[in-house]
Amino acid sequence: MAEPETELDQTAEAQQSHFAKSKRLIGHLSLMGFATALAARAVDPLIPPIATTLDTDVARVALLSTAFALPFALVQPILGPLADAVGKVRTMMACVLVIMLSSFLCATATSYWIILFGRIVGGMASGGIFPVGMAIVGDLVPVKERQVALGRWLAIVIAGNLLGAAFAGVIGDFAGWRAVFVAVGLACGLAFVNGLIHLRAAADVPRKPFSLRAIPSSYLAVLANPRAKFCFSAVFLEGIAVFGLFPYISVLLMQAGEPRAAIAGLVIAGFSIGGLIYSMTVAGFMRHLKQPQMMVTGAAMAAFGFLIVSFDPSWIIQFASLILVGVGFYLLHACIQVEATELLPSARGTAISLHSLFFFVGNATGPVVYGLTFTHLGSTVAVLLGGALILSVGIMCTRTLARP
């Protein structure tokens, strides 16, 4: 009997070694995710000083945020298959290097068009960080443990988003807006150097031929999975219901008697705080709830938060409600992400890129949908419909994506 026990011990040791290596690899990759998240939100508090320095209109400078986000979505059909072909870690390292260079370009910009170009390039490169990082987690972590690992990856990204605006505001006040872009570039540079030191072996994978002609067949292979239409429609509707509301939070607060923009920003930040709470408690959720229960519980929590917001309460209650929405949203969204990583394991980067494409198109569509419902149905009905939509998504997912 000693021999089988020895084999079991060796298998356990091998599994522990693989888990430790995977954890270290995800940690090093998270530095790239954090630096990129800083870059995504760095411009938000800098719009007035950039407009003054470059002698242009504030409304035009506000488009710099869109110039980062929209290319992120549009580049997904290319970067996903590219990552599958040349290697996911290699793709991430190349993209973080491009973000570093684009940040330094923005720091030296002498005209609006230069900084706009830098933000577009940086946004395109960021499309090779977040979705590809998720795909790598899918490659490394067994599906039963994947939601916890994705939660940790999300925590790093959310923390970067939360700190990005605050970090940019502080540095901008003390050293000017150009210093913010220099700091973001340095953060990306440190992440790149760390990758060169610690991820060289992981990046050294056999290259596959990359062909634009092969891209449609890769996407068709993903879409051939009958679960794909539910994964992608779910994240599209999530983007509309949740992220479409954020531009109108200040309107709801004004209706509640709170006109301060700083308070509106704090209330919206409640959503990110909810995301961090989720990332710290997801292991507990998984111990007590099965996957279908997690999805419907998350949707119900988010819908309840929407219900509270629809009554135009004080900003403190709206802040607490957005925290609840954040926890509920990520509880549902992370379950969908896990399923997206399993649609086509042999082309996981392609599948996650499609996932991101549908999600960010939903993000872009949401404000238009809410604008129409606010105008024609009123704010209360608009927010209630958003809550009903996210609850419907949760119910749909429990019936179509529940893992046996």
N, C-alpha and C positions, 0 to 999 in steps of 0.2 A: 504493500500500500504506500510505501514511501515515495515511489517514483511518481505516481499521479499527484501526490501532495506537492512534490517538488515542481512539477509542471505548472500546477495551479499557482504556486508562489511566484514562479517566474512570470506567469501571465499577469498576475496582480502587480508585480513590480514594473512590468513593461507598461501596463495601463497607467500606473501612477507617474512613471517617467514621461509618458506621452502627455498626460494632463498638465504636468508641471511645465513642459516645454510649450504647450499650447497657451497656457496662462501667461507665460513670459512674452510670447510672441504677440498676443492680443494687447498686452500692456505697452509694448513698444509701438504697435500700430496705433494705439489710442493717443499717443503723443501727436501723431499726424492729424487725427480726428479733432483733437483739442485745438491745435494751431489753426486748422482750417475753419473751425467754428468761430474762433476769434475774428478771423478775416471776414466772415459772413456778416457779422453784426457791427463791425468797427465803424462803419460810415454813419450809422443812424444818428448819433449825437453831434456829428461834425458838419452837418449840412449848412447851417448859417455861416460859420467861418470859412468853409470852402467857397461858398458863393461870394463872400466878400473878397477873398484873396484873388479869385479868378474872375471877378467882375462879371458875374452871371446871375441868372434868376434862381431863387431858392427852389421853385417848383422844378426847374430843370435839374438841379443838383439832387433833388429827392429821387430822381430816376436812377441814381447810382445804385440804390438798393435793388431795384428791379433788374438793373443791368447785371447784377451778380446772380440773382435767383433764377431768372428766366433761362439763361444759357445752361444753367445746371440741369434743368429739365430737358431742354432740347438736344443736349449732347448725349443723353443716355443711350439712344439706339446705336451709337458708335462705340462708346467707352466700355459697355458691358461685354460685347463680343471681343473687343481688343484685349480686355483683361483676361478673358478665358484663353485667348490665343498666346499672348506673350508672358502671362504670369500676373497674378493679382498683386502680389507684393511689389513687383517691379513697376506695375502701373501706378500704384499709390505713391511710390517714391518719386517717379517722374512728375506726377501731378503736384505733389507738395513743393517740388523744386520750381515748377511753373508759377505756383501761387506766390512763392517767395520773390521771384523776379518781377511778377506783376505788381506786388506790393511796393517794391523799391521804385518801380516805374511811376506808380501813383505818388510816391513821396517826392519825386522830382518834377512832377507835372507842372507845366507853365500855362496850360490851357485846359478848358473843360473837356475837350475831345480826347486829350491824352489820358486823363484820368478815367474817362468813360471807357476807352479802349482797354485800359488796365483792369478795370472791374469786369468787363465782359470776358477777358481771357482768364482772369482768376475764377470767375463763376463757372466757366467751362471746365477748368481743371478741378474744381471742387466736386464736380460730378464723378470724378474718379477716386474720390476719397470715401465718402459716406456709404454709398451702395456697395462699393468693392470691399470695404471693411466688413460690412455685414455678410457678404458672400464668403469671405475668409473665415469668419466665425462659423458659418455653416459648414465649411470644409473641415474645420478642426474639432468641433464639439458635437457629440452625439445628440440626436434630436430631443431626447428626454431632458438633457441638460442645457439645451440651446437657449431657452428663453431667459434663463438666469444670465448666461454669457452675453446675450444681446442686450439685456438690461444694463449690464456694466458698460457695454459699448455706448449705449444711449446716454448713460449718466455722464460720461466724459463729454459727449457732444453737447448735451443740454447745459452742462457746466460752462463749456466754452461759449455757448450762446448767451447764457446769463451774464458771464463776466465780460463778454466782448464789448457791449455798450458801456458798462460801468468803467471798465479799463480804458476804453477810448476817451470817455468823458474826462477822466482824471488826467490822463496824459495830455489830452488836447488843451485843458485849462492851463497846465503848467508849462508845456513845451510847444504847443501848436499842433495843428492837424497833421502836418507832415511827419512829425515825430511818431504819431500813431501808426502810420503805414510802415515806418522804419522798424518799430517795435514788432508789428505783425510779421514783417519780413524776417526779422531775426528769430522769432519764435518758430517760423516755418523752417528756417535754416538749421536751427538746433534739432528739430524733428528729423530733418533730412540727414544730418550728420549722425544722429543716433541710429537711424536706419542703416546707414553705411556700415556702422560698427557692429550692430547687433542683428541685422536682418539680411546680411549678405548671403548666408546659406539658404535662407527661405526664399530669397529672390532668384537664386540660381536654379531655375527650373527649365526643362527643355522647351525651346521655342516651337510654336506651331505656326504654320503659314497663316497670315491674316489676309483675308480676301473680302472685299466689300460685297462680292457676289454671294458669299456664303452667309451674310448677315440675315437676309430674309428667311433662309431655311432654318437658321438657329431660332429665330423668333417664332416661326411656325411650329417648330418642335416644342417650344415652351407652351404655346397656345393650344397645342393638341391635347395637353392635359386638361380634362374636363373641370378640374378644380381651379384652373387659371382664371377663368372668367369671373369666378366668385371672389378670388383674391384681389384682382385688379379693380373690379367694380366696387368692392368694399373700401379700398383705400382711396379711390376717386371720390366716393360719397363722403368718407371721413374728412377729406380735405375740404370739401364744400361746407359741410356742417360745422366743423370746428374752426378751421383757420379762416374761413370766410367771415366769421363773426368779429375777429380781432380789430379790423379797421373801424368797426362801429361801436366798440366799447366806450370810446370817448363820448359818442352821441348818447348812449344809454346813461352814462354818468352825468352828463349835462341835464338830461331829463330828471335825474335824481337830485339835482342841485349841486353837483360837483364839477366845476369848469376847469380845474387845474390839470394841465397836460401831464405833470409829473405823477399825479395820482393815477391817471389813465395808464401810464407806463407801469406803475407798480401793480395795478390790478392785472394787467396782461402778464406781468412776470409771475403772477400766482400760478399760471398754467405750467410754466417751466419748473416752479417749485414742486408742483404736483408730480411732474415727471421725475424729479429727483427722489421724491418720497417713494414713488413706484419702484425705482431702481434699487432702493435700499430695502424694500419689503417684498419684492417679487418672490424670493425663496419661500417666505412664509405663506404667501398666497398659493404657491404651488403645492405646499404641504397639505393645505386644507381644501383646495378646490381642484376639480378636474378641469381639463381644458375648456369644454363647453360652458361650464359654470363660470370660469374666469372671463370668457368673452361676454356672456350676458350680464354678469355682475359689473364689468367695466362699462358696458353700454348703459346700464341702468344708473350707475353713479354719474356718468357724464350727463345723461338726460335729466337727472334730478338737479344737477348744477344749473343746467339751462333753464329749468322751471323756476328756480329761485331768481335767476338774473332777469327773467321776463317780467317780474313784478317791480323792476326799477328800485331795488333796495339801496341802502347807503353803500358807500364805496367799500367799507370794511366787510360787509356781507358779500358784496360782489367779489372782493378779493378772495374770501374763503371759498366762494362758489367756484371760482376759476381754479383754485387748488384742487377741489374735488373733481372738476372736469379733467384736469391734467392727470390725476391718478387713474381715473376711469378710462380716459382715452388711451393711455399707454398700456393699460391692462388688456384692452381689446386689441390695440394696434400691434403689440408685440406678438400676440398669438397669431395674427395674420402674417406677420413677418416670418415667423417660424415656418408657416405653411409655404410661403413664397420661396424660402430657401430649399424646399423639398420638391418643387415643381419639376425641375430637371437637374439633378445633381451633377451631371456631366457638363452642364453649361450654366452653373449657378450664377456667374457674373451676369450673363444675359438675362436670366430670370429676375434678378434683383434690380437690374437696370429698368426693365419693364415695370416692375413694382414702383420704383421711384418716379418714372415718367408719369404713370397714372396718378400717383399721389400728388405730385407737384402741379399737374394740370388741374386737379381738383382744387388745390390751393389757389391757383390763379382764377378759377371759375367762381369760387365761393363769394368773393366780394361783389361780383356782378349779380349773382343770385340774391344775395341779401339786400343789395341796393334796390332791386325791383320789388322784393317783398316788403321792405321798409316803406317804400313809396306808395305801394298800392294796398297793402294790408295792415300797415302799422308795425311798430317795433315789437309789441307784445306777441302778436301772431307770428312775426318773423322768427323770433327767438324760440317760441314754442315749436314751430315747424322744424327748426334746426335740432332741437332736442328729440323730436319724434323721428327725425331722419337717422340720428346716431343710434337710437334705440332699435330702429328697424334693421340697421346694419348689423348690430349685435345679434339679433334674432336670426337674421339670414345666415350669419357665419356659424352659429351653433348648429344649424340644420345642414349646412353644406360643407363646412370645413372641419367639423369635429373629427378628431383622429381616433380610430378604433382602439 
